[in-house]
Each structure stands twice: as C-alpha cells, then as structure tokens.
Amino acid sequence: MVKLNKRLLKSLIKVVLTLVALYIVFRKVDIHEVQAIIAHSHLGYLLLAFLFFNASKILSSVRLNYYFHHIGVKISEWYALRLYYIGMFYNLFLPGGIGGDGYKIYLLKKAHRVKVSSLISATLLDRLSGLVPLLFFAGLLFILSDFYHRYLWLDWIAIIGLIVIFPLFYLLNLYLFKHYIPLFFKTTFLGSLVQLLQLISALFIVYAIGHESGLVVFLTLFLISSVVAVLPISIGGIGVRELTFLYGLTLLGLDADGGVAFSLLFFLITAVSSLIGSVFHS
C-alpha cells in the first residue's frame, strides 16, 4: 500500500508539473498560430522524421543488447527491439508504474540466471552511453548557434564540456563499471549514431514547419530540451520541452510559436512510436 501511494504521488506530481508547464507555455504563445503551423506542416518531411526517429530506437536496442550479451543475457535482436519499444510504451503511457527499464529488468530476471544488479548496471550504462553524446552534440551546436557569446559562463561550460565529457565518461566506466570497458568504444559510437539519427529527425521537423532559417537554433534547443526531458519531472518530457523552446527563442528575440509547434510534433512522433510497444506487449 505504501509503495502504491508513492507511485500515485509521483504520478500526480508529474501530471501537475506537466500541466503547469503547458499552462505557462500556452499563456505566452498564440495558440491559433501554433495550431496553424502544425496543420500546415509538410507530411512528407514528418514521415521522414518519424522514420529516422524509429531508426534511432532500433539502433538503441542494438546498443542495449550489447550490454545484455556482455552479462550473459543472450536474447535475439528482435526480442531486444520488442523489449525496447515496450519500455518506451511504459515510460510514456504508464509513468506511475515500474517504468520501462524496470519492466525490462523484471522480464529478463524471470527468464535468465542473472543478478538484478547486473541488469541495472547494464541498463544504466546504456542510458549514459546515449546521454553523453547528447550532451556533446548539444554543446557543439550551442557554440555554433546564436546563443554563443550571450553568457560567458555558458560559453565556458560548453567549451570545457566538449573537451572533457568523453574522457570523463571513460574514467567513469574504468572506475565504476570496469567489467564493461571492452564495450566502451563500440557502445559510445552507437550512442553517437543514435543522437545523429534523432538530430536528422528533428531537422526534418524543422523543414516540415518551414522554419529552416532558424535550423541551428532549433536543433540546439531540441538537444537542450532532450537533456531536460531526461529529468523525471513530467510525462514524456511534454511541457518541459515546450518551456525550453519558449524561453530559448524568447531569449533571442524570436517568435516562440514555431518552437512550440516543433516540440508538440516531436512529442506526437514519440507517442505514435511508443504505441508500437503496446502491440509488442499484447
């Protein structure tokens, strides 16, 4: 009962924070303009965005399966892909439950002789091998964007981060996850490819809404919002992504309607893709 109450409380907090964030966003943008941008978006580009987004998820499942094989969990690439999409479905549509990672660990523990701690460390490293390249590309695009030179301290964080983030990640693996060192370069490379595929997906969304003139700014905010969305404070990152675009574009004196439309379209692609997990689950 106590665990159930904690889950319900976490779900309630996420719902409240999501609604508050969306309330702030839609008070500051022209809702009708956002709707018009979405309604007139190019379907062909959106389809390409959907395909590249799902290509990134397929590659993510391959990366995760390297970790599983390393700890003796021998599953096929097809089963790993099914697990990955089921995890996406749980994370987005059942945020108050055990979560996608928890469900994957539960299933694999039932079917294989492996320690829960090994499954947790493999899953954690999989997440980190995606997050580290995400931070790297966010810093790189930040330097190339109009945000650079606005705040000196942010400029230095971006520059230093680009230099040290991969070496620090290697040292983290070396001292805390030494058993997985043989996988470091392969999984980090795959993590980088995953983020590049998602960047291409985001690029097509920018073209779909006709805002290619602000391409670098949009892609920079997309990566920053993806980092923010990792925090478990909203449902599927919705609300916090829109807030990132709202304040990021406002900082540059730009209209935020297109950014909010972009963010909502990305969430729609994520939601539709996550529904595939419900098919695999059934």
C-alpha positions as CSV (number, residue, x, y, z in Angstrom):
1,M,0.0,0.0,0.0
2,V,2.8,2.4,0.8
3,K,4.5,1.7,-2.5
4,L,1.3,2.2,-4.3
5,N,0.7,5.5,-2.6
6,K,4.3,6.6,-3.5
7,R,3.7,5.7,-7.2
8,L,0.4,7.6,-7.2
9,L,2.0,10.6,-5.6
10,K,4.8,10.5,-8.2
11,S,2.3,10.3,-11.0
12,L,0.3,13.1,-9.6
13,I,3.4,15.3,-9.3
14,K,4.3,14.6,-12.9
15,V,0.8,15.4,-14.1
16,V,0.7,18.6,-12.1
17,L,4.1,19.8,-13.3
18,T,3.3,18.9,-16.9
19,L,0.0,20.8,-16.8
20,V,1.7,23.8,-15.1
21,A,4.4,23.9,-17.7
22,L,1.9,23.7,-20.6
23,Y,-0.2,26.4,-18.9
24,I,2.8,28.8,-18.8
25,V,3.6,28.0,-22.4
26,F,0.2,28.5,-23.9
27,R,-0.3,31.7,-22.0
28,K,2.7,33.2,-23.8
29,V,2.2,31.9,-27.3
30,D,-0.5,32.3,-29.9
31,I,-2.4,29.0,-29.7
32,H,-4.1,29.6,-33.0
33,E,-0.8,30.2,-34.7
34,V,0.7,27.1,-33.2
35,Q,-2.3,25.1,-34.5
36,A,-1.9,26.6,-37.9
37,I,1.8,25.7,-38.1
38,I,1.0,22.1,-37.1
39,A,-2.0,21.9,-39.5
40,H,0.1,23.2,-42.5
41,S,3.2,21.1,-41.7
42,H,4.6,19.1,-44.6
43,L,3.5,15.4,-44.2
44,G,6.4,14.1,-46.3
45,Y,9.0,15.7,-44.0
46,L,7.1,14.5,-40.9
47,L,7.1,10.9,-42.3
48,L,10.9,11.1,-42.8
49,A,11.2,12.5,-39.2
50,F,9.1,9.5,-38.0
51,L,11.3,7.0,-39.9
52,F,14.6,8.5,-38.6
53,F,13.3,8.7,-35.1
54,N,12.4,5.0,-35.1
55,A,15.8,4.2,-36.8
56,S,17.4,5.7,-33.7
57,K,15.3,3.5,-31.5
58,I,16.2,0.4,-33.5
59,L,19.9,1.3,-33.1
60,S,19.4,2.0,-29.4
61,S,18.0,-1.6,-28.9
62,V,21.1,-3.0,-30.7
63,R,23.3,-1.0,-28.3
64,L,21.4,-2.2,-25.2
65,N,21.7,-5.8,-26.4
66,Y,25.5,-5.5,-26.5
67,Y,25.3,-4.8,-22.7
68,F,22.8,-7.7,-22.1
69,H,25.0,-10.1,-24.0
70,H,28.0,-9.0,-22.1
71,I,26.4,-10.1,-18.8
72,G,25.2,-13.4,-20.2
73,V,21.7,-12.5,-21.2
74,K,21.6,-14.0,-24.7
75,I,18.5,-12.6,-26.4
76,S,17.8,-12.0,-30.1
77,E,17.9,-8.6,-31.7
78,W,14.2,-9.0,-32.5
79,Y,13.4,-9.7,-28.8
80,A,15.6,-6.8,-27.7
81,L,13.8,-4.5,-30.1
82,R,10.4,-5.6,-28.8
83,L,11.6,-5.0,-25.2
84,Y,12.9,-1.6,-26.1
85,Y,9.5,-0.5,-27.6
86,I,7.6,-2.0,-24.7
87,G,9.9,0.1,-22.4
88,M,9.0,3.2,-24.4
89,F,5.3,2.5,-24.1
90,Y,5.6,2.0,-20.3
91,N,7.7,5.2,-19.9
92,L,5.2,7.4,-21.8
93,F,1.8,5.9,-21.1
94,L,2.3,4.3,-17.7
95,P,4.6,6.9,-16.0
96,G,3.5,5.9,-12.5
97,G,4.3,2.3,-12.7
98,I,7.6,0.5,-12.6
99,G,8.8,2.2,-15.8
100,G,10.1,0.8,-19.0
101,D,13.6,0.0,-17.6
102,G,12.1,-1.7,-14.5
103,Y,9.8,-3.8,-16.7
104,K,12.7,-4.9,-18.9
105,I,14.7,-5.9,-15.9
106,Y,11.7,-7.8,-14.4
107,L,11.2,-9.8,-17.6
108,L,14.9,-10.6,-18.1
109,K,15.4,-11.6,-14.5
110,K,12.5,-14.1,-14.7
111,A,13.9,-15.7,-17.9
112,H,17.6,-15.7,-17.2
113,R,20.0,-16.6,-14.4
114,V,21.5,-13.1,-13.9
115,K,21.8,-10.8,-10.9
116,V,19.4,-7.8,-10.8
117,S,22.4,-5.6,-10.0
118,S,24.0,-6.7,-13.4
119,L,20.8,-5.8,-15.3
120,I,20.5,-2.5,-13.5
121,S,24.2,-1.6,-14.3
122,A,23.8,-2.6,-17.9
123,T,20.6,-0.5,-18.3
124,L,22.2,2.4,-16.5
125,L,25.3,2.4,-18.8
126,D,23.0,2.1,-21.8
127,R,21.3,5.3,-20.7
128,L,24.6,7.0,-20.1
129,S,26.1,6.0,-23.4
130,G,23.2,7.9,-25.0
131,L,23.2,10.8,-22.7
132,V,26.9,11.6,-23.0
133,P,26.8,12.0,-26.9
134,L,23.6,14.0,-26.4
135,L,25.4,16.5,-24.1
136,F,28.4,16.6,-26.5
137,F,26.3,17.5,-29.6
138,A,24.2,20.0,-27.5
139,G,27.5,21.7,-26.5
140,L,28.8,21.7,-30.1
141,L,25.6,23.2,-31.6
142,F,25.4,25.7,-28.8
143,I,28.8,27.0,-29.9
144,L,27.6,27.2,-33.5
145,S,24.3,28.9,-32.6
146,D,23.3,32.4,-31.8
147,F,23.3,31.5,-28.1
148,Y,27.1,31.6,-28.1
149,H,28.7,34.8,-26.6
150,R,25.5,35.8,-24.8
151,Y,26.6,34.4,-21.4
152,L,30.3,34.0,-20.9
153,W,29.9,31.3,-18.2
154,L,27.7,29.2,-20.5
155,D,30.3,29.6,-23.3
156,W,33.0,28.2,-21.0
157,I,30.8,25.3,-19.8
158,A,30.1,24.3,-23.4
159,I,33.8,24.5,-24.4
160,I,35.1,22.7,-21.4
161,G,32.3,20.1,-21.7
162,L,33.2,19.3,-25.3
163,I,36.8,18.7,-24.3
164,V,36.3,16.6,-21.2
165,I,32.9,14.8,-21.5
166,F,34.1,11.7,-23.3
167,P,37.3,11.3,-21.3
168,L,35.3,11.7,-18.1
169,F,32.8,9.1,-19.3
170,Y,35.7,6.7,-20.0
171,L,37.1,7.2,-16.5
172,L,33.6,6.6,-15.0
173,N,33.5,3.3,-16.9
174,L,37.0,2.5,-15.8
175,Y,36.5,3.0,-12.1
176,L,32.8,2.2,-11.6
177,F,31.9,-0.2,-14.5
178,K,35.3,-1.8,-15.3
179,H,33.6,-5.0,-16.3
180,Y,32.1,-3.2,-19.3
181,I,35.2,-1.4,-20.6
182,P,35.5,-3.8,-23.6
183,L,32.2,-2.3,-24.8
184,F,33.1,1.3,-24.3
185,F,34.1,2.5,-27.7
186,K,31.5,0.4,-29.6
187,T,28.5,1.4,-27.4
188,T,29.7,5.1,-27.2
189,F,29.9,5.1,-31.0
190,L,26.5,3.6,-31.3
191,G,25.2,6.2,-28.8
192,S,26.6,9.0,-31.0
193,L,24.9,7.5,-34.1
194,V,21.6,7.3,-32.2
195,Q,21.8,11.0,-31.4
196,L,22.7,11.9,-35.0
197,L,19.7,10.0,-36.2
198,Q,17.5,11.9,-33.8
199,L,19.1,15.2,-35.0
200,I,18.2,14.3,-38.5
201,S,14.6,13.5,-37.4
202,A,14.5,17.0,-35.7
203,L,15.9,18.5,-38.9
204,F,13.0,17.1,-40.9
205,I,10.5,18.5,-38.4
206,V,12.1,22.0,-38.8
207,Y,11.7,21.7,-42.6
208,A,8.1,20.4,-42.1
209,I,7.1,23.6,-40.3
210,G,9.1,25.8,-42.7
211,H,11.5,27.2,-40.1
212,E,14.7,26.2,-41.7
213,S,16.1,29.7,-41.5
214,G,16.5,29.0,-37.7
215,L,17.7,25.5,-38.2
216,V,20.8,25.6,-35.9
217,V,18.9,27.4,-33.1
218,F,16.0,24.9,-33.3
219,L,18.4,21.9,-33.3
220,T,20.3,23.4,-30.4
221,L,17.1,23.8,-28.4
222,F,16.0,20.4,-29.4
223,L,19.1,18.8,-27.8
224,I,18.9,21.0,-24.7
225,S,15.3,20.1,-24.3
226,S,16.1,16.4,-24.7
227,V,18.6,16.7,-21.8
228,V,16.0,18.5,-19.7
229,A,13.4,15.9,-20.7
230,V,15.6,13.1,-19.1
231,L,14.7,14.5,-15.7
232,P,11.7,12.6,-14.3
233,I,9.6,15.7,-13.7
234,S,7.0,15.5,-16.5
235,I,5.1,12.9,-18.6
236,G,7.2,12.0,-21.6
237,G,9.1,15.3,-21.4
238,I,6.0,17.2,-22.5
239,G,5.8,20.7,-21.0
240,V,9.5,21.0,-20.2
241,R,10.4,20.7,-23.9
242,E,7.9,23.4,-24.8
243,L,9.2,25.6,-22.0
244,T,12.8,25.2,-23.3
245,F,11.8,26.3,-26.7
246,L,9.7,29.2,-25.4
247,Y,12.4,30.7,-23.2
248,G,15.2,29.8,-25.6
249,L,13.6,31.6,-28.6
250,T,12.4,34.5,-26.5
251,L,16.0,35.0,-25.3
252,L,17.0,35.6,-28.9
253,G,14.0,37.8,-29.5
254,L,12.4,35.3,-31.8
255,D,8.8,34.2,-32.1
256,A,8.2,31.1,-30.0
257,D,5.1,29.8,-31.8
258,G,7.2,27.7,-34.3
259,G,9.3,26.3,-31.5
260,V,6.3,25.1,-29.5
261,A,4.8,23.6,-32.7
262,F,8.1,21.8,-33.3
263,S,8.1,20.4,-29.8
264,L,4.5,19.2,-30.0
265,L,5.1,17.5,-33.3
266,F,8.2,15.7,-31.8
267,F,6.1,14.6,-28.9
268,L,3.4,13.3,-31.3
269,I,6.1,11.3,-33.2
270,T,7.3,9.9,-29.9
271,A,3.8,9.0,-28.8
272,V,2.9,7.2,-32.0
273,S,6.2,5.3,-32.0
274,S,5.7,4.3,-28.4
275,L,2.3,2.9,-29.2
276,I,4.2,0.2,-31.2
277,G,5.2,-1.1,-27.8
278,S,1.6,-1.8,-26.9
279,V,1.4,-4.1,-30.0
280,F,4.5,-6.0,-28.9
281,H,3.2,-6.2,-25.4
282,S,-0.1,-7.8,-26.4
